[in-house]
Amino acid sequence: MSISAAQASRFYREIILHQQVWGIRDSGGFPAPFNGDGERSMPFWSLQSRAEKVVSSVAAYRAFEVEAIPLAVWRTRWIDGLDRDGILVGLNWSGVRATGYDIQPREVRAGLEAIE
């Protein structure tokens, strides 16, 4: 299993277990920066502590607040909206530049269904 696949698997297991996804937002909303491939990606985390670590350690996100999103809402409104808007889903970004595994919303949907 690749590191990316292992990250995705952990992400799915944790959000199913806790029935929540964590995002970050500021007065302008939820960030969807361009990734290294020039595609927009919106980051989400499987645990509050993971999102808080990025906010506290990455200068670009220090003004953001961590926000819980119920899994049922995220699966329908968020995933469908991101798919419609052509925005990737960033899974558990980390590190000094807050980067990680970015995948298509439909792949997230399939990954969740495969774990349940």
CYANA upper distance limits for C-alpha pairs under 8 A (distance plus 0.5 A):
  1 MET  CA      5 ALA  CA      6.56
  1 MET  CA      6 ALA  CA      6.87
  2 SER  CA      6 ALA  CA      6.67
  3 ILE  CA      7 GLN  CA      6.62
  4 SER  CA      8 ALA  CA      6.70
  4 SER  CA    101 TYR  CA      6.53
  5 ALA  CA      9 SER  CA      6.60
  6 ALA  CA     10 ARG  CA      6.72
  7 GLN  CA     11 PHE  CA      6.62
  7 GLN  CA     91 LEU  CA      7.98
  7 GLN  CA     92 ASN  CA      8.04
  7 GLN  CA    101 TYR  CA      8.16
  8 ALA  CA     12 TYR  CA      6.71
  8 ALA  CA     91 LEU  CA      7.19
  8 ALA  CA    101 TYR  CA      8.28
  8 ALA  CA    111 GLY  CA      8.45
  9 SER  CA     13 ARG  CA      6.71
  9 SER  CA    111 GLY  CA      8.28
 10 ARG  CA     14 GLU  CA      6.57
 11 PHE  CA     15 ILE  CA      6.72
 11 PHE  CA     45 TRP  CA      7.76
 11 PHE  CA     46 SER  CA      5.77
 11 PHE  CA     91 LEU  CA      7.32
 11 PHE  CA     92 ASN  CA      7.47
 12 TYR  CA     16 ILE  CA      6.60
 12 TYR  CA     46 SER  CA      8.03
 12 TYR  CA    111 GLY  CA      7.63
 12 TYR  CA    112 LEU  CA      6.40
 12 TYR  CA    115 ILE  CA      7.65
 13 ARG  CA     17 LEU  CA      6.58
 13 ARG  CA    115 ILE  CA      7.63
 14 GLU  CA     18 HIS  CA      6.64
 14 GLU  CA     46 SER  CA      6.13
 14 GLU  CA     47 LEU  CA      7.71
 15 ILE  CA     19 GLN  CA      5.78
 15 ILE  CA     20 GLN  CA      5.84
 15 ILE  CA     21 VAL  CA      6.34
 15 ILE  CA     46 SER  CA      5.70
 15 ILE  CA     47 LEU  CA      8.07
 15 ILE  CA     71 LEU  CA      7.50
 16 ILE  CA     20 GLN  CA      7.84
 16 ILE  CA     71 LEU  CA      8.01
 16 ILE  CA    116 GLU  CA      8.48
 19 GLN  CA     70 PRO  CA      6.68
 19 GLN  CA     71 LEU  CA      5.46
 19 GLN  CA     72 ALA  CA      8.08
 20 GLN  CA     46 SER  CA      7.73
 20 GLN  CA     68 ALA  CA      6.90
 20 GLN  CA     69 ILE  CA      6.12
 20 GLN  CA     70 PRO  CA      5.10
 20 GLN  CA     71 LEU  CA      5.12
 21 VAL  CA     44 PHE  CA      7.10
 21 VAL  CA     45 TRP  CA      6.49
 21 VAL  CA     46 SER  CA      5.85
 21 VAL  CA     47 LEU  CA      7.58
 21 VAL  CA     68 ALA  CA      6.45
 21 VAL  CA     69 ILE  CA      5.67
 21 VAL  CA     70 PRO  CA      6.84
 21 VAL  CA     71 LEU  CA      6.41
 21 VAL  CA     74 TRP  CA      7.75
 22 TRP  CA     44 PHE  CA      6.04
 22 TRP  CA     45 TRP  CA      5.41
 22 TRP  CA     46 SER  CA      6.63
 22 TRP  CA     47 LEU  CA      6.95
 22 TRP  CA     48 GLN  CA      6.49
 22 TRP  CA     51 ALA  CA      7.10
 22 TRP  CA     66 VAL  CA      7.27
 22 TRP  CA     67 GLU  CA      6.16
 22 TRP  CA     68 ALA  CA      5.19
 22 TRP  CA     69 ILE  CA      6.42
 23 GLY  CA     30 PHE  CA      7.77
 23 GLY  CA     43 PRO  CA      7.23
 23 GLY  CA     44 PHE  CA      5.40
 23 GLY  CA     45 TRP  CA      6.89
 23 GLY  CA     51 ALA  CA      7.40
 23 GLY  CA     66 VAL  CA      6.36
 23 GLY  CA     67 GLU  CA      5.74
 23 GLY  CA     68 ALA  CA      6.94
 23 GLY  CA     69 ILE  CA      7.71
 24 ILE  CA     30 PHE  CA      6.42
 24 ILE  CA     31 PRO  CA      7.86
 24 ILE  CA     43 PRO  CA      8.48
 24 ILE  CA     44 PHE  CA      8.20
 24 ILE  CA     51 ALA  CA      7.62
 24 ILE  CA     55 VAL  CA      8.44
 24 ILE  CA     64 PHE  CA      6.34
 24 ILE  CA     65 GLU  CA      5.87
 24 ILE  CA     66 VAL  CA      4.99
 24 ILE  CA     67 GLU  CA      6.14
 25 ARG  CA     29 GLY  CA      5.50
 25 ARG  CA     30 PHE  CA      4.87
 25 ARG  CA     31 PRO  CA      7.20
 25 ARG  CA     64 PHE  CA      5.59
 25 ARG  CA     65 GLU  CA      5.93
 25 ARG  CA     66 VAL  CA      7.14
 25 ARG  CA     67 GLU  CA      7.59
 26 ASP  CA     30 PHE  CA      7.18
 26 ASP  CA     63 ALA  CA      7.02
 26 ASP  CA     64 PHE  CA      5.19
 26 ASP  CA     65 GLU  CA      6.79
 30 PHE  CA     42 MET  CA      7.94
 31 PRO  CA     42 MET  CA      6.52
 31 PRO  CA     43 PRO  CA      7.93
 32 ALA  CA     40 ARG  CA      6.10
 32 ALA  CA     41 SER  CA      5.50
 32 ALA  CA     42 MET  CA      4.76
 32 ALA  CA     43 PRO  CA      7.65
 32 ALA  CA     87 ILE  CA      8.12
 33 PRO  CA     40 ARG  CA      5.87
 33 PRO  CA     41 SER  CA      6.39
 33 PRO  CA     42 MET  CA      7.40
 34 PHE  CA     38 GLY  CA      5.78
 34 PHE  CA     39 GLU  CA      5.59
 34 PHE  CA     40 ARG  CA      4.79
 34 PHE  CA     41 SER  CA      6.75
 35 ASN  CA     39 GLU  CA      5.98
 35 ASN  CA     40 ARG  CA      6.59
 35 ASN  CA     41 SER  CA      6.97
 39 GLU  CA     87 ILE  CA      7.87
 39 GLU  CA     88 LEU  CA      7.96
 40 ARG  CA     86 GLY  CA      8.31
 40 ARG  CA     87 ILE  CA      5.77
 40 ARG  CA     88 LEU  CA      6.66
 41 SER  CA     87 ILE  CA      5.85
 41 SER  CA     88 LEU  CA      4.84
 41 SER  CA     89 VAL  CA      5.96
 41 SER  CA     90 GLY  CA      6.26
 41 SER  CA    102 ASP  CA      7.07
 42 MET  CA     87 ILE  CA      7.33
 42 MET  CA     88 LEU  CA      6.75
 42 MET  CA     89 VAL  CA      5.73
 42 MET  CA     90 GLY  CA      5.95
 43 PRO  CA     89 VAL  CA      6.50
 43 PRO  CA     90 GLY  CA      4.57
 43 PRO  CA     91 LEU  CA      6.58
 43 PRO  CA     92 ASN  CA      7.52
 43 PRO  CA     93 TRP  CA      7.04
 44 PHE  CA     51 ALA  CA      8.16
 44 PHE  CA     89 VAL  CA      7.65
 44 PHE  CA     90 GLY  CA      6.36
 44 PHE  CA     91 LEU  CA      6.07
 44 PHE  CA     92 ASN  CA      6.47
 44 PHE  CA     93 TRP  CA      7.96
 45 TRP  CA     50 ARG  CA      6.76
 45 TRP  CA     51 ALA  CA      6.31
 45 TRP  CA     91 LEU  CA      6.57
 45 TRP  CA     92 ASN  CA      4.96
 45 TRP  CA     93 TRP  CA      7.69
 46 SER  CA     50 ARG  CA      7.81
 46 SER  CA     91 LEU  CA      8.43
 46 SER  CA     92 ASN  CA      7.06
 47 LEU  CA     51 ALA  CA      7.29
 48 GLN  CA     52 GLU  CA      6.63
 48 GLN  CA     66 VAL  CA      7.83
 48 GLN  CA     68 ALA  CA      8.17
 49 SER  CA     53 LYS  CA      6.58
 50 ARG  CA     54 VAL  CA      7.15
 50 ARG  CA     92 ASN  CA      7.52
 50 ARG  CA     94 SER  CA      8.16
 51 ALA  CA     55 VAL  CA      6.90
 51 ALA  CA     66 VAL  CA      6.88
 51 ALA  CA     92 ASN  CA      8.25
 52 GLU  CA     56 SER  CA      6.59
 52 GLU  CA     66 VAL  CA      6.90
 53 LYS  CA     57 SER  CA      6.45
 54 VAL  CA     58 VAL  CA      6.00
 54 VAL  CA     61 TYR  CA      7.59
 54 VAL  CA     93 TRP  CA      8.26
 54 VAL  CA     94 SER  CA      6.80
 54 VAL  CA     95 GLY  CA      7.93
 54 VAL  CA     98 ALA  CA      6.95
 55 VAL  CA     59 ALA  CA      8.19
 55 VAL  CA     61 TYR  CA      5.55
 55 VAL  CA     62 ARG  CA      5.45
 55 VAL  CA     63 ALA  CA      8.07
 55 VAL  CA     64 PHE  CA      6.89
 55 VAL  CA     65 GLU  CA      7.83
 55 VAL  CA     66 VAL  CA      8.21
 56 SER  CA     61 TYR  CA      8.13
 56 SER  CA     62 ARG  CA      6.37
 57 SER  CA     62 ARG  CA      7.92
 57 SER  CA     96 VAL  CA      7.32
 58 VAL  CA     62 ARG  CA      6.90
 58 VAL  CA     95 GLY  CA      8.43
 58 VAL  CA     96 VAL  CA      6.27
 58 VAL  CA     97 ARG  CA      6.92
 58 VAL  CA     98 ALA  CA      7.25
 69 ILE  CA     73 VAL  CA      7.40
 69 ILE  CA     74 TRP  CA      6.78
 70 PRO  CA     74 TRP  CA      6.70
 71 LEU  CA     75 ARG  CA      6.49
 72 ALA  CA     76 THR  CA      7.04
 73 VAL  CA     77 ARG  CA      6.21
 73 VAL  CA     78 TRP  CA      7.45
 74 TRP  CA     78 TRP  CA      5.19
 74 TRP  CA     79 ILE  CA      6.71
 75 ARG  CA     79 ILE  CA      5.85
 75 ARG  CA     80 ASP  CA      7.91
 75 ARG  CA    109 ARG  CA      7.86
 76 THR  CA     80 ASP  CA      6.28
 77 ARG  CA     81 GLY  CA      6.37
 78 TRP  CA     82 LEU  CA      6.50
 79 ILE  CA     83 ASP  CA      6.59
 79 ILE  CA    105 PRO  CA      6.08
 79 ILE  CA    106 ARG  CA      8.20
 79 ILE  CA    108 VAL  CA      8.42
 79 ILE  CA    109 ARG  CA      8.09
 80 ASP  CA     84 ARG  CA      6.64
 80 ASP  CA    105 PRO  CA      7.88
 81 GLY  CA     85 ASP  CA      6.58
 82 LEU  CA     86 GLY  CA      6.45
 82 LEU  CA     87 ILE  CA      5.50
 82 LEU  CA     88 LEU  CA      7.32
 82 LEU  CA     89 VAL  CA      8.16
 82 LEU  CA    105 PRO  CA      7.04
 83 ASP  CA     87 ILE  CA      6.74
 83 ASP  CA     88 LEU  CA      8.03
 83 ASP  CA    104 GLN  CA      7.76
 83 ASP  CA    105 PRO  CA      5.88
 83 ASP  CA    106 ARG  CA      7.49
 87 ILE  CA    104 GLN  CA      8.02
 87 ILE  CA    105 PRO  CA      8.27
 88 LEU  CA    102 ASP  CA      6.41
 88 LEU  CA    103 ILE  CA      5.87
 88 LEU  CA    104 GLN  CA      5.46
 88 LEU  CA    105 PRO  CA      6.64
 89 VAL  CA    102 ASP  CA      5.86
 89 VAL  CA    103 ILE  CA      5.83
 89 VAL  CA    104 GLN  CA      6.70
 89 VAL  CA    105 PRO  CA      6.52
 89 VAL  CA    108 VAL  CA      8.20
 90 GLY  CA    100 GLY  CA      7.05
 90 GLY  CA    101 TYR  CA      6.18
 90 GLY  CA    102 ASP  CA      4.82
 90 GLY  CA    103 ILE  CA      7.10
 91 LEU  CA    100 GLY  CA      6.99
 91 LEU  CA    101 TYR  CA      5.98
 91 LEU  CA    102 ASP  CA      6.77
 91 LEU  CA    103 ILE  CA      8.42
 92 ASN  CA    100 GLY  CA      7.14
 92 ASN  CA    101 TYR  CA      7.99
 93 TRP  CA     98 ALA  CA      5.64
 93 TRP  CA     99 THR  CA      5.25
 93 TRP  CA    100 GLY  CA      4.98
 93 TRP  CA    101 TYR  CA      7.53
 94 SER  CA     98 ALA  CA      5.02
 94 SER  CA     99 THR  CA      6.08
 94 SER  CA    100 GLY  CA      6.91
 95 GLY  CA     99 THR  CA      7.09
103 ILE  CA    107 GLU  CA      7.02
103 ILE  CA    108 VAL  CA      7.61
104 GLN  CA    108 VAL  CA      7.17
105 PRO  CA    109 ARG  CA      6.88
106 ARG  CA    110 ALA  CA      6.75
107 GLU  CA    111 GLY  CA      6.47
108 VAL  CA    112 LEU  CA      6.67
109 ARG  CA    113 GLU  CA      6.81
110 ALA  CA    114 ALA  CA      6.61
111 GLY  CA    115 ILE  CA      6.95
112 LEU  CA    116 GLU  CA      6.86
